[in-house]
Amino acid sequence: MRALPHGYTRDEPVDAAHNAELLARMPAPVDAFYAGFLAGDNTRALAVLDPAAVIRFPSYPPLAGLAAIADYFAFQSAIFASVEFQIVDVFSDGAVTTVIWREVGTLASGAAWRCHGVDTLVSSPSGITRIEVGGPAWMLRDILPRFTRSVDRIGEQS
């Protein structure tokens, strides 16, 4: 088992300097998804998802299909005044990729934000089919504004 980078603690300053190096270790299409995410380009990140992709966050029902996922990405973009995202490490067997990450920033409300987690992404020839976002559910539930959308859009395929 590989250890996290020497000296890593979740409270040290976020350092995104090695993101490009870690992106290069990711298989396609995961590298393109994170490159889009890091650039703040939701369209680019969504482009590599399978049309029936599912994303599951710790405190929300699964978001299925590109329309639901696009709505969430737009919502998420609006709740942060600034955010710096660090990829800490990447593990992959090709079809399944795990990304350890952490982020700091400021919410649109002015509140400070610091979070860390582990994403697991499953890929197929049609794109990324599933993303399991791991992180402290209580932070998403208690600190961030709630993502709400009409029930008929949850699970909608695009």
Rosetta constraint file for C-alpha pairs under 8 A:
AtomPair CA 4 CA 8 HARMONIC 6.63 0.50
AtomPair CA 4 CA 88 HARMONIC 7.53 0.50
AtomPair CA 4 CA 89 HARMONIC 7.14 0.50
AtomPair CA 5 CA 88 HARMONIC 7.57 0.50
AtomPair CA 5 CA 89 HARMONIC 7.99 0.50
AtomPair CA 8 CA 12 HARMONIC 7.15 0.50
AtomPair CA 10 CA 102 HARMONIC 7.53 0.50
AtomPair CA 10 CA 116 HARMONIC 7.27 0.50
AtomPair CA 14 CA 84 HARMONIC 7.10 0.50
AtomPair CA 14 CA 85 HARMONIC 7.27 0.50
AtomPair CA 14 CA 86 HARMONIC 6.09 0.50
AtomPair CA 14 CA 102 HARMONIC 7.20 0.50
AtomPair CA 14 CA 103 HARMONIC 6.57 0.50
AtomPair CA 14 CA 104 HARMONIC 6.77 0.50
AtomPair CA 15 CA 86 HARMONIC 5.99 0.50
AtomPair CA 16 CA 84 HARMONIC 7.24 0.50
AtomPair CA 16 CA 85 HARMONIC 6.42 0.50
AtomPair CA 16 CA 86 HARMONIC 4.63 0.50
AtomPair CA 16 CA 87 HARMONIC 6.97 0.50
AtomPair CA 18 CA 22 HARMONIC 6.33 0.50
AtomPair CA 18 CA 86 HARMONIC 7.95 0.50
AtomPair CA 18 CA 87 HARMONIC 7.55 0.50
AtomPair CA 19 CA 23 HARMONIC 6.00 0.50
AtomPair CA 19 CA 86 HARMONIC 6.46 0.50
AtomPair CA 19 CA 87 HARMONIC 5.59 0.50
AtomPair CA 20 CA 24 HARMONIC 6.35 0.50
AtomPair CA 21 CA 25 HARMONIC 6.93 0.50
AtomPair CA 22 CA 26 HARMONIC 6.81 0.50
AtomPair CA 22 CA 87 HARMONIC 6.95 0.50
AtomPair CA 22 CA 89 HARMONIC 6.85 0.50
AtomPair CA 22 CA 90 HARMONIC 6.72 0.50
AtomPair CA 23 CA 31 HARMONIC 5.35 0.50
AtomPair CA 23 CA 34 HARMONIC 7.38 0.50
AtomPair CA 23 CA 35 HARMONIC 7.32 0.50
AtomPair CA 24 CA 31 HARMONIC 7.02 0.50
AtomPair CA 25 CA 90 HARMONIC 7.10 0.50
AtomPair CA 26 CA 30 HARMONIC 6.11 0.50
AtomPair CA 26 CA 31 HARMONIC 5.17 0.50
AtomPair CA 26 CA 90 HARMONIC 6.93 0.50
AtomPair CA 26 CA 91 HARMONIC 7.99 0.50
AtomPair CA 26 CA 92 HARMONIC 7.12 0.50
AtomPair CA 26 CA 97 HARMONIC 7.47 0.50
AtomPair CA 27 CA 31 HARMONIC 6.00 0.50
AtomPair CA 27 CA 92 HARMONIC 7.57 0.50
AtomPair CA 27 CA 94 HARMONIC 6.09 0.50
AtomPair CA 27 CA 97 HARMONIC 7.88 0.50
AtomPair CA 28 CA 32 HARMONIC 6.55 0.50
AtomPair CA 29 CA 33 HARMONIC 6.35 0.50
AtomPair CA 29 CA 48 HARMONIC 5.99 0.50
AtomPair CA 29 CA 123 HARMONIC 7.31 0.50
AtomPair CA 29 CA 127 HARMONIC 6.31 0.50
AtomPair CA 29 CA 128 HARMONIC 6.76 0.50
AtomPair CA 30 CA 34 HARMONIC 6.33 0.50
AtomPair CA 30 CA 48 HARMONIC 7.89 0.50
AtomPair CA 30 CA 97 HARMONIC 7.61 0.50
AtomPair CA 30 CA 121 HARMONIC 7.39 0.50
AtomPair CA 30 CA 123 HARMONIC 7.69 0.50
AtomPair CA 30 CA 128 HARMONIC 7.17 0.50
AtomPair CA 31 CA 35 HARMONIC 6.00 0.50
AtomPair CA 32 CA 36 HARMONIC 6.11 0.50
AtomPair CA 32 CA 44 HARMONIC 7.52 0.50
AtomPair CA 32 CA 45 HARMONIC 6.69 0.50
AtomPair CA 32 CA 48 HARMONIC 6.96 0.50
AtomPair CA 33 CA 37 HARMONIC 6.21 0.50
AtomPair CA 33 CA 44 HARMONIC 7.00 0.50
AtomPair CA 33 CA 45 HARMONIC 4.30 0.50
AtomPair CA 33 CA 46 HARMONIC 7.13 0.50
AtomPair CA 33 CA 47 HARMONIC 7.88 0.50
AtomPair CA 33 CA 48 HARMONIC 6.22 0.50
AtomPair CA 33 CA 49 HARMONIC 7.91 0.50
AtomPair CA 34 CA 38 HARMONIC 5.87 0.50
AtomPair CA 34 CA 45 HARMONIC 6.77 0.50
AtomPair CA 35 CA 39 HARMONIC 6.15 0.50
AtomPair CA 35 CA 45 HARMONIC 7.33 0.50
AtomPair CA 36 CA 40 HARMONIC 6.20 0.50
AtomPair CA 36 CA 41 HARMONIC 4.89 0.50
AtomPair CA 36 CA 42 HARMONIC 6.32 0.50
AtomPair CA 36 CA 43 HARMONIC 7.55 0.50
AtomPair CA 36 CA 44 HARMONIC 4.90 0.50
AtomPair CA 36 CA 45 HARMONIC 4.52 0.50
AtomPair CA 37 CA 41 HARMONIC 5.86 0.50
AtomPair CA 37 CA 42 HARMONIC 6.29 0.50
AtomPair CA 37 CA 44 HARMONIC 7.71 0.50
AtomPair CA 37 CA 45 HARMONIC 5.71 0.50
AtomPair CA 38 CA 85 HARMONIC 7.20 0.50
AtomPair CA 40 CA 77 HARMONIC 7.92 0.50
AtomPair CA 41 CA 45 HARMONIC 6.46 0.50
AtomPair CA 42 CA 46 HARMONIC 5.98 0.50
AtomPair CA 42 CA 70 HARMONIC 7.47 0.50
AtomPair CA 42 CA 73 HARMONIC 6.60 0.50
AtomPair CA 42 CA 74 HARMONIC 7.63 0.50
AtomPair CA 43 CA 47 HARMONIC 6.07 0.50
AtomPair CA 44 CA 48 HARMONIC 7.34 0.50
AtomPair CA 45 CA 49 HARMONIC 7.47 0.50
AtomPair CA 46 CA 66 HARMONIC 7.21 0.50
AtomPair CA 46 CA 70 HARMONIC 7.17 0.50
AtomPair CA 48 CA 127 HARMONIC 5.28 0.50
AtomPair CA 48 CA 128 HARMONIC 6.32 0.50
AtomPair CA 49 CA 53 HARMONIC 6.05 0.50
AtomPair CA 49 CA 66 HARMONIC 7.61 0.50
AtomPair CA 49 CA 126 HARMONIC 7.69 0.50
AtomPair CA 49 CA 127 HARMONIC 4.91 0.50
AtomPair CA 49 CA 128 HARMONIC 4.59 0.50
AtomPair CA 49 CA 129 HARMONIC 6.37 0.50
AtomPair CA 50 CA 66 HARMONIC 7.98 0.50
AtomPair CA 50 CA 126 HARMONIC 5.49 0.50
AtomPair CA 50 CA 127 HARMONIC 4.62 0.50
AtomPair CA 50 CA 128 HARMONIC 5.41 0.50
AtomPair CA 50 CA 129 HARMONIC 5.28 0.50
AtomPair CA 51 CA 65 HARMONIC 5.76 0.50
AtomPair CA 51 CA 66 HARMONIC 5.75 0.50
AtomPair CA 51 CA 157 HARMONIC 7.01 0.50
AtomPair CA 51 CA 158 HARMONIC 6.28 0.50
AtomPair CA 52 CA 64 HARMONIC 6.37 0.50
AtomPair CA 52 CA 65 HARMONIC 4.58 0.50
AtomPair CA 52 CA 66 HARMONIC 6.87 0.50
AtomPair CA 52 CA 129 HARMONIC 6.82 0.50
AtomPair CA 52 CA 157 HARMONIC 5.99 0.50
AtomPair CA 52 CA 158 HARMONIC 7.41 0.50
AtomPair CA 53 CA 64 HARMONIC 5.84 0.50
AtomPair CA 53 CA 65 HARMONIC 5.29 0.50
AtomPair CA 53 CA 66 HARMONIC 6.85 0.50
AtomPair CA 53 CA 128 HARMONIC 6.60 0.50
AtomPair CA 53 CA 129 HARMONIC 4.31 0.50
AtomPair CA 53 CA 130 HARMONIC 5.45 0.50
AtomPair CA 53 CA 131 HARMONIC 7.92 0.50
AtomPair CA 54 CA 62 HARMONIC 6.44 0.50
AtomPair CA 54 CA 63 HARMONIC 5.49 0.50
AtomPair CA 54 CA 64 HARMONIC 4.31 0.50
AtomPair CA 54 CA 65 HARMONIC 6.28 0.50
AtomPair CA 54 CA 69 HARMONIC 7.93 0.50
AtomPair CA 54 CA 129 HARMONIC 6.33 0.50
AtomPair CA 54 CA 130 HARMONIC 4.84 0.50
AtomPair CA 54 CA 131 HARMONIC 6.38 0.50
AtomPair CA 55 CA 62 HARMONIC 5.72 0.50
AtomPair CA 55 CA 63 HARMONIC 5.19 0.50
AtomPair CA 55 CA 64 HARMONIC 6.56 0.50
AtomPair CA 55 CA 69 HARMONIC 7.27 0.50
AtomPair CA 55 CA 130 HARMONIC 5.77 0.50
AtomPair CA 55 CA 131 HARMONIC 4.66 0.50
AtomPair CA 55 CA 132 HARMONIC 5.93 0.50
AtomPair CA 55 CA 133 HARMONIC 7.34 0.50
AtomPair CA 56 CA 60 HARMONIC 6.99 0.50
AtomPair CA 56 CA 61 HARMONIC 6.72 0.50
AtomPair CA 56 CA 62 HARMONIC 4.47 0.50
AtomPair CA 56 CA 63 HARMONIC 6.27 0.50
AtomPair CA 56 CA 131 HARMONIC 6.36 0.50
AtomPair CA 56 CA 132 HARMONIC 5.04 0.50
AtomPair CA 56 CA 133 HARMONIC 6.03 0.50
AtomPair CA 57 CA 61 HARMONIC 7.33 0.50
AtomPair CA 57 CA 62 HARMONIC 6.93 0.50
AtomPair CA 57 CA 132 HARMONIC 6.48 0.50
AtomPair CA 57 CA 133 HARMONIC 5.05 0.50
AtomPair CA 57 CA 134 HARMONIC 6.74 0.50
AtomPair CA 57 CA 137 HARMONIC 8.00 0.50
AtomPair CA 58 CA 133 HARMONIC 6.91 0.50
AtomPair CA 58 CA 134 HARMONIC 6.38 0.50
AtomPair CA 58 CA 135 HARMONIC 6.77 0.50
AtomPair CA 58 CA 136 HARMONIC 7.26 0.50
AtomPair CA 58 CA 137 HARMONIC 4.93 0.50
AtomPair CA 58 CA 140 HARMONIC 7.71 0.50
AtomPair CA 59 CA 137 HARMONIC 5.33 0.50
AtomPair CA 59 CA 138 HARMONIC 7.67 0.50
AtomPair CA 59 CA 140 HARMONIC 6.39 0.50
AtomPair CA 59 CA 141 HARMONIC 6.01 0.50
AtomPair CA 62 CA 154 HARMONIC 7.85 0.50
AtomPair CA 62 CA 155 HARMONIC 7.57 0.50
AtomPair CA 63 CA 68 HARMONIC 5.72 0.50
AtomPair CA 63 CA 69 HARMONIC 5.94 0.50
AtomPair CA 63 CA 154 HARMONIC 6.13 0.50
AtomPair CA 63 CA 155 HARMONIC 5.97 0.50
AtomPair CA 64 CA 68 HARMONIC 6.14 0.50
AtomPair CA 64 CA 69 HARMONIC 6.83 0.50
AtomPair CA 64 CA 154 HARMONIC 6.68 0.50
AtomPair CA 64 CA 155 HARMONIC 4.36 0.50
AtomPair CA 64 CA 156 HARMONIC 6.24 0.50
AtomPair CA 64 CA 157 HARMONIC 6.58 0.50
AtomPair CA 65 CA 69 HARMONIC 6.36 0.50
AtomPair CA 65 CA 155 HARMONIC 6.30 0.50
AtomPair CA 65 CA 156 HARMONIC 5.72 0.50
AtomPair CA 65 CA 157 HARMONIC 4.25 0.50
AtomPair CA 65 CA 158 HARMONIC 5.60 0.50
AtomPair CA 66 CA 70 HARMONIC 5.82 0.50
AtomPair CA 66 CA 157 HARMONIC 6.54 0.50
AtomPair CA 66 CA 158 HARMONIC 5.41 0.50
AtomPair CA 67 CA 71 HARMONIC 6.23 0.50
AtomPair CA 67 CA 153 HARMONIC 7.83 0.50
AtomPair CA 67 CA 156 HARMONIC 6.92 0.50
AtomPair CA 67 CA 157 HARMONIC 6.83 0.50
AtomPair CA 67 CA 158 HARMONIC 5.55 0.50
AtomPair CA 68 CA 72 HARMONIC 6.39 0.50
AtomPair CA 68 CA 153 HARMONIC 6.38 0.50
AtomPair CA 68 CA 154 HARMONIC 6.24 0.50
AtomPair CA 68 CA 155 HARMONIC 6.99 0.50
AtomPair CA 68 CA 156 HARMONIC 6.63 0.50
AtomPair CA 68 CA 157 HARMONIC 7.94 0.50
AtomPair CA 69 CA 73 HARMONIC 6.21 0.50
AtomPair CA 70 CA 74 HARMONIC 6.19 0.50
AtomPair CA 71 CA 75 HARMONIC 6.24 0.50
AtomPair CA 72 CA 76 HARMONIC 6.06 0.50
AtomPair CA 72 CA 147 HARMONIC 7.13 0.50
AtomPair CA 73 CA 77 HARMONIC 6.14 0.50
AtomPair CA 74 CA 78 HARMONIC 6.54 0.50
AtomPair CA 75 CA 79 HARMONIC 6.67 0.50
AtomPair CA 75 CA 147 HARMONIC 7.05 0.50
AtomPair CA 76 CA 80 HARMONIC 7.11 0.50
AtomPair CA 78 CA 108 HARMONIC 7.35 0.50
AtomPair CA 79 CA 107 HARMONIC 5.75 0.50
AtomPair CA 79 CA 108 HARMONIC 5.26 0.50
AtomPair CA 79 CA 109 HARMONIC 7.90 0.50
AtomPair CA 79 CA 144 HARMONIC 7.76 0.50
AtomPair CA 79 CA 145 HARMONIC 7.43 0.50
AtomPair CA 80 CA 105 HARMONIC 7.29 0.50
AtomPair CA 80 CA 106 HARMONIC 5.97 0.50
AtomPair CA 80 CA 107 HARMONIC 4.22 0.50
AtomPair CA 80 CA 108 HARMONIC 4.96 0.50
AtomPair CA 81 CA 105 HARMONIC 7.50 0.50
AtomPair CA 81 CA 106 HARMONIC 5.47 0.50
AtomPair CA 81 CA 107 HARMONIC 5.20 0.50
AtomPair CA 81 CA 108 HARMONIC 4.58 0.50
AtomPair CA 81 CA 110 HARMONIC 7.58 0.50
AtomPair CA 82 CA 105 HARMONIC 5.16 0.50
AtomPair CA 82 CA 106 HARMONIC 5.25 0.50
AtomPair CA 82 CA 107 HARMONIC 6.89 0.50
AtomPair CA 82 CA 108 HARMONIC 7.98 0.50
AtomPair CA 83 CA 103 HARMONIC 6.69 0.50
AtomPair CA 83 CA 104 HARMONIC 5.61 0.50
AtomPair CA 83 CA 105 HARMONIC 3.96 0.50
AtomPair CA 83 CA 106 HARMONIC 6.37 0.50
AtomPair CA 84 CA 103 HARMONIC 5.46 0.50
AtomPair CA 84 CA 104 HARMONIC 5.47 0.50
AtomPair CA 84 CA 105 HARMONIC 6.01 0.50
AtomPair CA 85 CA 101 HARMONIC 7.21 0.50
AtomPair CA 85 CA 102 HARMONIC 6.01 0.50
AtomPair CA 85 CA 103 HARMONIC 4.37 0.50
AtomPair CA 85 CA 104 HARMONIC 6.82 0.50
AtomPair CA 86 CA 101 HARMONIC 5.61 0.50
AtomPair CA 86 CA 102 HARMONIC 5.39 0.50
AtomPair CA 86 CA 103 HARMONIC 5.99 0.50
AtomPair CA 87 CA 99 HARMONIC 6.95 0.50
AtomPair CA 87 CA 100 HARMONIC 6.15 0.50
AtomPair CA 87 CA 101 HARMONIC 4.58 0.50
AtomPair CA 87 CA 102 HARMONIC 6.78 0.50
AtomPair CA 88 CA 99 HARMONIC 7.48 0.50
AtomPair CA 88 CA 100 HARMONIC 5.28 0.50
AtomPair CA 88 CA 101 HARMONIC 5.12 0.50
AtomPair CA 88 CA 102 HARMONIC 7.18 0.50
AtomPair CA 89 CA 99 HARMONIC 5.94 0.50
AtomPair CA 89 CA 100 HARMONIC 5.20 0.50
AtomPair CA 89 CA 101 HARMONIC 7.20 0.50
AtomPair CA 90 CA 97 HARMONIC 7.11 0.50
AtomPair CA 90 CA 98 HARMONIC 5.76 0.50
AtomPair CA 90 CA 99 HARMONIC 4.66 0.50
AtomPair CA 90 CA 100 HARMONIC 6.40 0.50
AtomPair CA 91 CA 97 HARMONIC 5.71 0.50
AtomPair CA 91 CA 98 HARMONIC 5.14 0.50
AtomPair CA 91 CA 99 HARMONIC 6.58 0.50
AtomPair CA 92 CA 96 HARMONIC 5.73 0.50
AtomPair CA 92 CA 97 HARMONIC 4.18 0.50
AtomPair CA 92 CA 98 HARMONIC 6.20 0.50
AtomPair CA 93 CA 97 HARMONIC 6.60 0.50
AtomPair CA 94 CA 123 HARMONIC 7.85 0.50
AtomPair CA 95 CA 122 HARMONIC 5.73 0.50
AtomPair CA 95 CA 123 HARMONIC 5.06 0.50
AtomPair CA 95 CA 124 HARMONIC 6.63 0.50
AtomPair CA 96 CA 120 HARMONIC 6.93 0.50
AtomPair CA 96 CA 121 HARMONIC 5.70 0.50
AtomPair CA 96 CA 122 HARMONIC 4.64 0.50
AtomPair CA 96 CA 123 HARMONIC 6.39 0.50
AtomPair CA 97 CA 120 HARMONIC 5.67 0.50
AtomPair CA 97 CA 121 HARMONIC 5.20 0.50
AtomPair CA 97 CA 122 HARMONIC 6.57 0.50
AtomPair CA 98 CA 118 HARMONIC 6.73 0.50
AtomPair CA 98 CA 119 HARMONIC 5.58 0.50
AtomPair CA 98 CA 120 HARMONIC 4.40 0.50
AtomPair CA 98 CA 121 HARMONIC 6.36 0.50
AtomPair CA 99 CA 118 HARMONIC 5.53 0.50
AtomPair CA 99 CA 119 HARMONIC 5.12 0.50
AtomPair CA 99 CA 120 HARMONIC 6.44 0.50
AtomPair CA 100 CA 116 HARMONIC 7.81 0.50
AtomPair CA 100 CA 117 HARMONIC 5.99 0.50
AtomPair CA 100 CA 118 HARMONIC 4.45 0.50
AtomPair CA 100 CA 119 HARMONIC 6.53 0.50
AtomPair CA 101 CA 116 HARMONIC 5.65 0.50
AtomPair CA 101 CA 117 HARMONIC 5.50 0.50
AtomPair CA 101 CA 118 HARMONIC 6.09 0.50
AtomPair CA 101 CA 119 HARMONIC 7.82 0.50
AtomPair CA 102 CA 114 HARMONIC 7.56 0.50
AtomPair CA 102 CA 115 HARMONIC 5.64 0.50
AtomPair CA 102 CA 116 HARMONIC 3.90 0.50
AtomPair CA 102 CA 117 HARMONIC 6.24 0.50
AtomPair CA 103 CA 113 HARMONIC 7.83 0.50
AtomPair CA 103 CA 114 HARMONIC 5.69 0.50
AtomPair CA 103 CA 115 HARMONIC 5.42 0.50
AtomPair CA 103 CA 116 HARMONIC 6.21 0.50
AtomPair CA 104 CA 112 HARMONIC 7.70 0.50
AtomPair CA 104 CA 113 HARMONIC 5.38 0.50
AtomPair CA 104 CA 114 HARMONIC 4.31 0.50
AtomPair CA 104 CA 115 HARMONIC 6.54 0.50
AtomPair CA 105 CA 112 HARMONIC 6.07 0.50
AtomPair CA 105 CA 113 HARMONIC 5.03 0.50
AtomPair CA 105 CA 114 HARMONIC 6.55 0.50
AtomPair CA 106 CA 110 HARMONIC 5.80 0.50
AtomPair CA 106 CA 111 HARMONIC 5.68 0.50
AtomPair CA 106 CA 112 HARMONIC 4.63 0.50
AtomPair CA 106 CA 113 HARMONIC 5.44 0.50
AtomPair CA 107 CA 111 HARMONIC 5.30 0.50
AtomPair CA 107 CA 112 HARMONIC 6.29 0.50
AtomPair CA 107 CA 113 HARMONIC 6.49 0.50
AtomPair CA 115 CA 135 HARMONIC 7.38 0.50
AtomPair CA 115 CA 136 HARMONIC 7.63 0.50
AtomPair CA 115 CA 139 HARMONIC 7.92 0.50
AtomPair CA 116 CA 135 HARMONIC 6.02 0.50
AtomPair CA 116 CA 136 HARMONIC 7.66 0.50
AtomPair CA 117 CA 133 HARMONIC 7.40 0.50
AtomPair CA 117 CA 134 HARMONIC 5.12 0.50
AtomPair CA 117 CA 135 HARMONIC 4.19 0.50
AtomPair CA 117 CA 136 HARMONIC 7.32 0.50
AtomPair CA 118 CA 133 HARMONIC 6.34 0.50
AtomPair CA 118 CA 134 HARMONIC 4.82 0.50
AtomPair CA 118 CA 135 HARMONIC 6.51 0.50
AtomPair CA 119 CA 131 HARMONIC 6.78 0.50
AtomPair CA 119 CA 132 HARMONIC 5.58 0.50
AtomPair CA 119 CA 133 HARMONIC 4.48 0.50
AtomPair CA 119 CA 134 HARMONIC 5.54 0.50
AtomPair CA 120 CA 131 HARMONIC 5.66 0.50
AtomPair CA 120 CA 132 HARMONIC 5.09 0.50
AtomPair CA 120 CA 133 HARMONIC 6.58 0.50
AtomPair CA 120 CA 134 HARMONIC 7.91 0.50
AtomPair CA 121 CA 128 HARMONIC 6.80 0.50
AtomPair CA 121 CA 129 HARMONIC 7.66 0.50
AtomPair CA 121 CA 130 HARMONIC 5.71 0.50
AtomPair CA 121 CA 131 HARMONIC 4.48 0.50
AtomPair CA 121 CA 132 HARMONIC 6.46 0.50
AtomPair CA 122 CA 128 HARMONIC 5.76 0.50
AtomPair CA 122 CA 129 HARMONIC 5.74 0.50
AtomPair CA 122 CA 130 HARMONIC 5.15 0.50
AtomPair CA 122 CA 131 HARMONIC 6.50 0.50
AtomPair CA 123 CA 127 HARMONIC 5.60 0.50
AtomPair CA 123 CA 128 HARMONIC 4.21 0.50
AtomPair CA 123 CA 129 HARMONIC 5.59 0.50
AtomPair CA 123 CA 130 HARMONIC 7.26 0.50
AtomPair CA 124 CA 128 HARMONIC 6.22 0.50
AtomPair CA 124 CA 129 HARMONIC 6.72 0.50
AtomPair CA 136 CA 140 HARMONIC 6.99 0.50
AtomPair CA 137 CA 141 HARMONIC 6.05 0.50
AtomPair CA 138 CA 142 HARMONIC 5.60 0.50
AtomPair CA 138 CA 143 HARMONIC 7.73 0.50
AtomPair CA 139 CA 143 HARMONIC 5.21 0.50
AtomPair CA 139 CA 144 HARMONIC 6.86 0.50
AtomPair CA 140 CA 144 HARMONIC 5.30 0.50
AtomPair CA 140 CA 145 HARMONIC 7.94 0.50
AtomPair CA 140 CA 146 HARMONIC 7.91 0.50
AtomPair CA 141 CA 145 HARMONIC 7.86 0.50
AtomPair CA 141 CA 146 HARMONIC 7.02 0.50
AtomPair CA 149 CA 153 HARMONIC 6.96 0.50
AtomPair CA 149 CA 154 HARMONIC 7.48 0.50
AtomPair CA 150 CA 154 HARMONIC 7.07 0.50
AtomPair CA 152 CA 156 HARMONIC 7.19 0.50
